[in-house]
Amino acid sequence: MPVAFGLVIVILTAGCGLALAYALAAGAFTAYIAAGHSEYMAFWPQRVFSQLNIFALMAMPLFILTGELMNRGGVTRALINLAMAIVGRLPGGLGHVNVITSFFFAGISGSAVADTAAMSRILVPAMKDEGYDSAYAAAITAASSVIGPIIPPSIILIFYGALMGVDVAALFLGGIGPGLVLATALLTMNAYLGRKSGTMPSARPALGPAFLKAAPALGVPFIVMSGIVFGWMTPTEAAAVAVLCAAMIGVMRGTLRGDDILEAFKRSTILTGAIFALIAAASLWSFLAALSALPDRIDTLIEALILNGTPYLLVMTLILLFVGMFLDIPIALALLAPILVPPALAAGADPVHIGVFVCFNLCIGLLTPPLGGCLIVTSASTGVPYFKLAKALAPFIFVEILVLIIILFTPEIVTFIPKSVGVM
């Protein structure tokens, strides 16, 4: 099958070290030739431009820039101190602090890998100093960072909304419920495991001063979501406001200098360019899938196997969990969402529920071998051996898969807030 042959080329070239965007493009080129669709390659520029010329996608680089400015402006430490003041005295206190800080930080960075990189450098050494096992400290840091792509503003949800034509505001609001459930599940697991792995921190900041220092940062997600929900701003306009707020907070705190702002712009530009290159390359594959009538073939296969409703959703869950172990989330979304999601929608699934579910599903792959991004970043940042960290992550991965199944069979967790505010 030409598509399968093209995917083999993608895997081989990426495995040899070629950048993923180039590997996707090389595989697409091979697949078009093998499928006899070479004449349609003349439409590639138009296809790429149409996939990138989406207003909602403009929010992505702005939210990336917001996270960079916040992180360089010292906001991470203020959020950690607030979390310490709230839950620091509970058994397994620093583990709870880790989860709560990730929840706070999620509303700023929107990225699991950014969350992991920031938390690994600060919280893991602090947890080790308080008697926690290094592998456990690194594992809960990586596991809690998965909250980042679910709580708004989420770069992945913006990508999915632009790709599948789903309202980004509804996806943002739909991610709040799953984010809260996931945070609660991780806190519960830490309460059980943390008693064995560590002690309470020796010092706890006063709640009042800690809250005052963190309040400006916590206000940014509130401003963003309020503007989107009440119709004052589009997601892109809200992202621009978030950048302005982040810069003002850093300047007023005296922690954001000109060099930091310039470096934040550089990093945001590099990351945005990488993501947009992936979108461009992946759009060639979705075009090939349409030319090859791949969605229709999958529908026929589903009907032949009598995979309707719940059985299909379970099969889709397994596919996404497996793919998430190997592919970056934007690539997996671009390749699989246009193929796997339409049959679920045709069976009556809610677009917002399925969108949040699919993104959360793929995010779990950030923790799983062999190519989990958060797993690799945490191991590199903390010095914990890769396989030792993977073993320590096992109970947290189990909990997150359990939360995933709960969300699958309880759509109201996703849809309640969007319906309550009238965006669905």
C-alpha positions as CSV (number, residue, x, y, z in Angstrom):
1,M,0.0,0.0,0.0
2,P,1.5,3.4,-1.0
3,V,0.6,5.1,2.2
4,A,2.2,2.4,4.3
5,F,5.3,2.5,2.0
6,G,5.5,6.3,2.6
7,L,5.2,5.8,6.3
8,V,8.2,3.4,6.2
9,I,10.2,6.1,4.5
10,V,9.2,8.5,7.3
11,I,10.3,6.1,10.0
12,L,13.6,5.3,8.3
13,T,14.6,8.8,7.5
14,A,13.6,10.1,10.9
15,G,15.5,7.3,12.6
16,C,18.6,8.3,10.7
17,G,18.4,11.8,12.2
18,L,16.5,13.8,9.5
19,A,14.3,16.5,11.0
20,L,10.7,15.3,11.3
21,A,9.2,17.8,8.9
22,Y,11.7,16.8,6.2
23,A,11.0,13.1,6.9
24,L,7.3,13.6,6.6
25,A,7.8,15.5,3.3
26,A,10.1,12.8,2.0
27,G,7.6,10.1,2.9
28,A,4.8,12.0,1.3
29,F,6.8,12.5,-1.9
30,T,7.4,8.7,-2.1
31,A,3.8,7.9,-1.3
32,Y,2.4,10.2,-4.0
33,I,4.7,8.6,-6.6
34,A,3.9,5.1,-5.5
35,A,0.2,5.8,-5.5
36,G,0.2,7.2,-9.0
37,H,-0.8,10.7,-7.8
38,S,2.3,12.6,-8.9
39,E,0.2,15.0,-10.9
40,Y,-1.5,16.2,-7.7
41,M,1.9,17.3,-6.3
42,A,1.4,20.5,-8.3
43,F,-1.3,21.4,-5.7
44,W,1.1,21.1,-2.8
45,P,1.8,24.9,-2.4
46,Q,-1.9,25.7,-2.4
47,R,-2.6,22.8,0.1
48,V,0.2,24.0,2.5
49,F,-0.9,27.6,2.4
50,S,-4.6,26.7,3.0
51,Q,-3.6,24.7,6.1
52,L,-1.4,27.5,7.5
53,N,-3.7,30.3,6.5
54,I,-6.0,29.8,9.6
55,F,-6.5,32.7,11.9
56,A,-6.7,30.5,15.1
57,L,-3.1,29.3,14.4
58,M,-1.8,32.8,15.0
59,A,-2.6,32.3,18.7
60,M,0.0,29.5,18.9
61,P,3.2,31.5,18.6
62,L,1.8,34.2,20.9
63,F,1.0,31.7,23.7
64,I,4.5,30.2,23.2
65,L,6.0,33.6,23.6
66,T,3.8,34.2,26.7
67,G,5.3,31.1,28.3
68,E,8.8,32.0,27.4
69,L,8.4,35.5,28.9
70,M,6.8,34.2,32.1
71,N,9.5,31.6,32.6
72,R,12.3,34.0,32.0
73,G,10.6,36.6,34.3
74,G,10.9,34.4,37.4
75,V,7.2,33.5,37.6
76,T,8.0,29.8,38.1
77,R,9.5,30.4,41.5
78,A,6.5,32.5,42.6
79,L,4.1,29.7,41.6
80,I,6.1,27.1,43.5
81,N,6.0,29.3,46.6
82,L,2.3,29.6,46.4
83,A,1.8,25.9,46.0
84,M,4.2,25.3,48.9
85,A,2.1,27.6,51.1
86,I,-1.2,25.8,50.1
87,V,-0.2,22.1,50.4
88,G,3.4,22.1,51.7
89,R,2.4,20.8,55.1
90,L,0.5,17.8,53.9
91,P,2.1,14.3,53.9
92,G,4.1,14.0,50.7
93,G,4.0,17.7,50.6
94,L,6.5,18.5,47.9
95,G,4.9,15.9,45.6
96,H,1.6,17.8,46.1
97,V,3.5,21.1,45.4
98,N,4.8,19.6,42.2
99,V,1.3,18.8,40.9
100,I,-0.3,22.1,42.0
101,T,2.6,24.1,40.5
102,S,2.1,22.2,37.2
103,F,-1.6,23.1,37.4
104,F,-0.8,26.8,37.9
105,F,2.0,26.7,35.3
106,A,-0.3,25.0,32.7
107,G,-2.4,28.1,32.4
108,I,0.8,30.0,31.4
109,S,2.9,27.8,29.2
110,G,0.4,25.4,27.6
111,S,3.2,23.0,27.0
112,A,4.1,19.8,28.8
113,V,7.8,19.8,27.8
114,A,8.2,23.4,28.8
115,D,6.6,22.6,32.2
116,T,8.9,19.6,32.6
117,A,12.1,21.5,31.8
118,A,11.2,24.3,34.2
119,M,10.1,22.0,37.1
120,S,13.0,19.5,36.7
121,R,15.6,22.2,37.4
122,I,13.9,23.5,40.5
123,L,11.6,21.0,42.2
124,V,13.5,17.8,41.7
125,P,16.6,19.0,43.6
126,A,14.3,20.5,46.3
127,M,12.5,17.1,46.7
128,K,15.8,15.2,46.9
129,D,17.0,17.6,49.7
130,E,13.9,16.8,51.6
131,G,14.5,13.0,51.5
132,Y,12.5,12.0,48.4
133,D,13.9,9.3,46.1
134,S,15.4,11.0,43.0
135,A,13.5,8.7,40.6
136,Y,10.2,9.3,42.4
137,A,10.8,13.1,42.3
138,A,11.6,13.0,38.6
139,A,8.6,10.7,37.9
140,I,6.0,12.9,39.5
141,T,7.5,16.0,37.8
142,A,7.1,14.4,34.4
143,A,3.7,12.9,35.2
144,S,2.2,16.2,36.4
145,S,3.5,18.1,33.4
146,V,0.9,16.3,31.2
147,I,-1.7,18.7,32.8
148,G,0.0,21.5,30.8
149,P,-1.4,20.6,27.3
150,I,-5.0,20.1,28.7
151,I,-5.5,23.2,30.9
152,P,-6.1,26.3,28.7
153,P,-4.4,28.0,27.0
154,S,-3.2,24.8,25.2
155,I,-1.0,24.9,22.1
156,I,-2.1,21.4,21.2
157,L,-5.8,22.2,21.5
158,I,-5.3,25.2,19.3
159,F,-3.6,22.9,16.7
160,Y,-6.4,20.4,16.9
161,G,-9.1,23.1,16.6
162,A,-7.5,24.6,13.5
163,L,-6.9,21.1,12.0
164,M,-10.4,19.7,12.6
165,G,-12.5,22.9,12.5
166,V,-13.6,22.8,16.1
167,D,-14.1,26.0,18.1
168,V,-10.9,26.7,20.1
169,A,-12.8,28.5,22.9
170,A,-15.0,25.4,23.4
171,L,-11.9,23.2,23.5
172,F,-10.2,25.5,26.0
173,L,-13.1,25.4,28.3
174,G,-13.5,21.6,27.7
175,G,-10.0,21.0,28.9
176,I,-10.6,22.5,32.4
177,G,-12.6,19.5,33.7
178,P,-10.2,16.8,32.6
179,G,-7.3,18.9,33.9
180,L,-8.9,19.1,37.4
181,V,-9.7,15.3,37.3
182,L,-6.1,14.5,36.3
183,A,-4.6,16.8,39.0
184,T,-6.9,15.2,41.6
185,A,-5.8,11.7,40.5
186,L,-2.1,12.6,40.7
187,L,-2.5,14.2,44.1
188,T,-4.3,11.0,45.3
189,M,-1.5,8.8,44.0
190,N,1.1,11.0,45.5
191,A,-0.7,10.9,48.9
192,Y,-0.3,7.1,48.7
193,L,3.2,6.8,47.3
194,G,4.6,10.0,48.8
195,R,4.3,8.8,52.4
196,K,6.9,6.2,51.5
197,S,9.1,8.3,49.3
198,G,9.6,11.5,51.3
199,T,8.8,13.8,54.1
200,M,7.2,17.2,54.5
201,P,9.2,20.2,53.5
202,S,11.1,21.9,56.4
203,A,9.8,25.4,55.6
204,R,6.6,26.8,54.2
205,P,6.1,30.3,52.9
206,A,3.3,32.4,54.4
207,L,0.1,32.2,52.2
208,G,-0.6,35.9,52.0
209,P,2.7,37.1,50.6
210,A,3.1,34.1,48.4
211,F,-0.3,34.7,46.8
212,L,0.4,38.4,46.2
213,K,3.6,37.6,44.4
214,A,1.9,34.9,42.2
215,A,-1.4,36.7,41.7
216,P,-0.3,38.7,38.5
217,A,0.8,35.4,36.9
218,L,-2.4,33.6,37.9
219,G,-4.4,36.5,36.5
220,V,-3.2,36.0,33.0
221,P,-5.2,32.8,32.3
222,F,-8.2,34.4,33.9
223,I,-8.0,37.4,31.6
224,V,-7.5,35.2,28.6
225,M,-10.4,32.9,29.3
226,S,-12.7,35.7,30.3
227,G,-12.0,37.6,27.1
228,I,-12.7,34.5,25.0
229,V,-15.8,33.3,26.9
230,F,-17.5,36.7,27.0
231,G,-16.7,37.4,23.4
232,W,-14.4,40.4,24.1
233,M,-11.5,38.7,22.2
234,T,-10.8,35.9,19.8
235,P,-8.3,33.3,21.0
236,T,-5.6,35.1,18.9
237,E,-6.4,38.5,20.3
238,A,-6.4,37.0,23.8
239,A,-3.0,35.5,23.1
240,A,-1.7,38.9,22.2
241,V,-3.1,40.3,25.5
242,A,-1.4,37.5,27.3
243,V,2.0,38.4,25.8
244,L,1.5,42.1,26.9
245,C,0.6,41.0,30.4
246,A,3.6,38.6,30.6
247,A,6.0,41.4,29.5
248,M,4.5,43.9,32.0
249,I,4.7,41.4,34.9
250,G,8.3,40.7,34.2
251,V,9.3,44.3,33.8
252,M,7.4,45.4,37.0
253,R,9.0,42.6,39.0
254,G,12.4,43.7,37.7
255,T,13.2,40.2,36.6
256,L,12.8,40.6,32.8
257,R,15.6,42.4,31.0
258,G,16.1,43.3,27.4
259,D,18.3,40.3,26.7
260,D,15.6,38.0,28.2
261,I,12.9,39.5,26.0
262,L,15.1,39.1,22.9
263,E,15.9,35.5,23.8
264,A,12.2,34.7,24.4
265,F,11.5,36.0,20.9
266,K,14.2,33.9,19.4
267,R,13.1,30.7,21.2
268,S,9.4,31.3,20.3
269,T,10.3,31.9,16.6
270,I,12.4,28.7,16.4
271,L,9.6,26.6,18.1
272,T,6.9,28.2,16.0
273,G,8.8,27.6,12.8
274,A,9.3,24.0,13.7
275,I,5.6,23.5,14.5
276,F,4.5,25.2,11.3
277,A,6.9,23.1,9.2
278,L,5.3,20.0,10.7
279,I,1.8,21.3,9.9
280,A,2.9,22.0,6.3
281,A,4.4,18.6,5.8
282,A,1.5,16.8,7.5
283,S,-1.0,18.6,5.3
284,L,0.5,16.7,2.4
285,W,-0.5,13.4,4.1
286,S,-4.1,14.5,4.8
287,F,-4.4,15.4,1.1
288,L,-3.1,12.0,0.1
289,A,-5.5,10.3,2.5
290,A,-8.4,12.2,0.8
291,L,-7.1,11.3,-2.7
292,S,-6.8,7.6,-1.7
293,A,-10.3,7.6,-0.1
294,L,-8.7,6.3,3.1
295,P,-11.4,7.6,5.4
296,D,-14.0,5.8,3.4
297,R,-12.0,2.6,3.5
298,I,-11.7,2.9,7.3
299,D,-15.5,3.4,7.5
300,T,-16.0,0.3,5.5
301,L,-13.6,-1.7,7.7
302,I,-15.3,-0.4,10.8
303,E,-18.7,-1.5,9.5
304,A,-17.3,-4.9,8.5
305,L,-15.9,-5.4,12.0
306,I,-19.0,-4.0,13.6
307,L,-17.0,-1.5,15.4
308,N,-19.6,1.1,16.3
309,G,-19.9,3.3,19.3
310,T,-17.9,2.2,22.4
311,P,-16.0,-0.7,20.7
312,Y,-14.7,1.8,18.0
313,L,-13.7,4.4,20.7
314,L,-11.8,1.7,22.6
315,V,-9.9,0.7,19.5
316,M,-9.2,4.3,18.7
317,T,-7.9,4.7,22.2
318,L,-5.5,1.8,21.8
319,I,-4.2,3.1,18.5
320,L,-3.6,6.6,19.8
321,L,-1.8,5.3,23.0
322,F,0.4,3.2,20.8
323,V,1.2,5.9,18.3
324,G,1.8,8.4,21.1
325,M,4.8,6.2,22.1
326,F,6.6,7.0,18.9
327,L,5.3,10.2,17.2
328,D,5.3,13.8,18.4
329,I,1.8,15.0,19.2
330,P,1.4,17.5,16.3
331,I,2.5,14.8,13.8
332,A,0.2,12.2,15.3
333,L,-2.7,14.7,15.3
334,A,-2.1,15.8,11.7
335,L,-1.8,12.2,10.4
336,L,-4.5,10.4,12.4
337,A,-7.1,12.9,13.6
338,P,-8.6,13.4,10.1
339,I,-8.8,9.7,9.7
340,L,-9.9,8.4,13.1
341,V,-12.1,11.2,14.4
342,P,-14.8,11.4,11.6
343,P,-16.1,7.9,12.2
344,A,-16.5,8.7,15.9
345,L,-18.4,11.9,15.1
346,A,-20.6,10.1,12.6
347,A,-21.5,7.7,15.4
348,G,-22.8,10.7,17.4
349,A,-19.7,11.7,19.5
350,D,-19.4,15.3,20.6
351,P,-16.7,17.2,18.6
352,V,-15.3,19.0,21.7
353,H,-15.4,15.8,23.9
354,I,-13.5,13.8,21.2
355,G,-11.1,16.7,20.6
356,V,-10.0,17.0,24.2
357,F,-10.0,13.2,24.6
358,V,-7.7,12.6,21.6
359,C,-5.3,15.3,22.7
360,F,-5.2,14.0,26.3
361,N,-4.7,10.4,24.9
362,L,-1.7,11.5,22.8
363,C,-0.2,13.5,25.7
364,I,0.2,10.3,27.8
365,G,2.7,9.2,25.1
366,L,4.9,12.0,26.4
367,L,5.6,9.7,29.4
368,T,6.0,6.4,27.7
369,P,9.1,4.7,26.1
370,P,10.7,4.8,23.7
371,L,10.3,8.4,22.6
372,G,8.3,10.1,25.3
373,G,9.3,13.8,25.2
374,C,8.8,14.5,29.0
375,L,10.5,11.2,29.9
376,I,13.6,12.1,27.9
377,V,13.7,15.7,29.0
378,T,13.2,14.8,32.7
379,S,15.9,12.1,32.5
380,A,18.4,14.5,30.9
381,S,17.6,17.4,33.3
382,T,17.7,15.4,36.5
383,G,20.4,12.8,35.7
384,V,18.0,9.9,36.6
385,P,18.7,7.0,34.3
386,Y,16.2,6.6,31.5
387,F,14.9,3.1,32.4
388,K,14.9,3.8,36.2
389,L,12.7,6.8,35.5
390,A,10.5,4.8,33.2
391,K,9.9,2.3,35.9
392,A,9.1,5.0,38.5
393,L,6.6,6.5,36.0
394,A,4.6,3.2,35.7
395,P,2.1,3.9,38.5
396,F,1.5,7.4,37.3
397,I,1.0,6.3,33.7
398,F,-1.6,3.8,35.0
399,V,-3.4,6.5,36.8
400,E,-3.5,8.8,33.7
401,I,-4.8,5.9,31.5
402,L,-7.5,5.4,34.2
403,V,-8.4,9.1,34.0
404,L,-8.5,8.8,30.2
405,I,-11.0,5.9,30.3
406,I,-13.1,7.9,32.8
407,I,-13.2,10.9,30.4
408,L,-14.0,8.6,27.5
409,F,-17.1,7.2,29.2
410,T,-18.1,10.5,31.0
411,P,-18.3,13.2,28.2
412,E,-19.9,15.6,30.8
413,I,-16.4,16.1,32.3
414,V,-15.5,17.8,29.1
415,T,-18.7,19.4,28.0
416,F,-20.2,20.7,31.2
417,I,-18.3,24.0,31.4
418,P,-18.5,24.9,27.7
419,K,-22.3,24.2,27.8
420,S,-22.7,26.1,31.0
421,V,-21.2,29.3,29.5
422,G,-23.0,28.9,26.2
423,V,-20.1,28.2,23.8
424,M,-21.5,24.8,22.8
